[in-house]
Amino acid sequence: MTTLEAIHRTIAPELQRLNELISSQLSTSNLLMNRVVSAQLSSKGKQIRPIIVILCSKLLGSINPKTIAAAASVELLHNATLIHDDVVDDSKTRRNRPTINSIWDNHIAVLVGDYFVSCAMQQAISTGDIRIIDAICHLGKLLSLGEIDQIYNARYHTLTEEAYYNIISNKTASLFVACAKMGSLAVGVDDSRLDRLAEFARLLGLCFQIRDDIFDYFSSDSVGKPTSNDLREGKITLPLLHVLLQEELPRHDDMLELSRKEILEDDDIAALISYAVDNGGIEYAFSEMRRLRDCAVNVLADFPDSEIKTALVSLFDYIIERDH
């Protein structure tokens, strides 16, 4: 049994309720919409984000309908971002399956993504908690800003670790933070415990994105998406960023100039990836993930030991160790 499978088993009844609610929320009388939604849900992924909602609720209290609705809300919004991202990136596959835009077209994909957003908002509203509604609405802003920041930095070659962490904090970690907040609020907790779980989730989200970025440096069928996409789009992520900031490295100036080309050819991308790998960029990224994990464990130190607390830490370990 894998780490994630063990976590799933810990909250299996809650995940079943979640998926039943999502299916019910998305069901319509339109046959085309139902076909597209069914295709999207047939590969529902790891569901890490709703898992965070459920685990945080369970750590602080008893699971209730508000928890499940909040979890459904973030999972629906997450799916919407994936559908829209595939349109923006013109991606043909995700999780080794054809994307909605590749099966149908961009028009259908955008409309379905919008439908998922609306359903996400409905689930948040169904909690009757304005704080949960505010969390999901604020999240939508941060996700958009994170993507725009990344495009800006790629276009104007902003190379600092601070800029990188600001981007992934908005585009990825913000969703994890919202999950922790919504899970806490769903069981009536709005104190320092919420703040600690939100910080844990922020660190988890940063780690998740760093691990995702590492995949771009290797060819692997298990990833379920083309590699080297980030560099093709001018996005310089942590492994390459780290070595480009080391001015004493051999060929530094040449590689820095190469990274700033408007259009990178295949040979350029291969050279930059090799430069990052050969000069310790991957090892540095892994060391950053371990640092984030240590900080996250300290954040949870004041919570009593329990199966749920162990599951949260295990989730961190799974993210670092995952191969897709």
LINQUIGI-V288707 format. One line per field, one symbol per residue. burial: I if it has 24 or more other C-alpha atoms within 12 Angstrom, else O. Layout:
burial=???
This chain:
burial=OOOIOOIIOIIOOIIOIIIOIIIOIIOOOOOOIOOIIOIIIOOIIIIIIIIIIIIIIIIIOOIIIIIIIIIIIIIIIIIIIIIIIIIOIIIIIIIOIIIIIOOOOIOIIIIIIIIIIIIIIIIIIIIOIOIIIOIIIOIIOIIIOIIOIIIOIIOOIIIOIOIIIIIIIIIIIIIIIIIIIIIIIIIIIOOOIIIIIIIIIIIIIIIIIIIIIIIIIIOOOOIIIIIIIIIIIIIIIIIIIIIIIOOOOOOOOOIIOIIIIOOIOOOIIIIIIOIIIOIOIIOIIIOIIIOIIOIIIOIIOOOOOOOIIIIIIIIIIIIIOOOI
